[in-house]
Amino acid sequence: MSTVDRIKWLATVITLSGAVLASVGIYPWSAIVLNLGSATFLVWSIMIRDRAMITVNFGLLAIYTIGLSIKLL
């Protein structure tokens, strides 16, 4: 398995973990884990040079970061 594939699967596991936390209402940990998943997917999408995935994951990262900042600060 290549490094790119490992990062993709790591991002998948992290994102699904964040979704589980969100589904049972564990905030802010759900948003933090989803943020980590988006950041990991962003790294992966940059590695494979997929502009659509870069855009989606950069957008999600920004949205989660702004939401956490507003809620926690």
C-alpha positions, 0 to 999 in steps of 0.5 A, a space after each residue: 500500500 502506498 503512502 497516498 493510500 495510507 493517508 486516504 484511509 487514515 483520513 477516512 477513519 478519522 472523518 467517520 470517527 468524527 461523524 460518529 461523535 457528531 451523531 451522538 452529540 459529543 461537541 466540540 470533539 466531533 468538530 475537532 475530529 472532523 476538522 482533523 479529518 478534513 485537514 488529512 483529506 486536504 493533505 491527500 488531495 494536494 498530494 494527488 492534485 485533485 482540485 475539487 477535493 482540495 476545494 471541498 476539504 479546504 472549505 470544510 476545514 475553514 467552516 469547522 474552524 470558524 464554527 469552533 472559534 465562534 463556539 469556543 471563544 
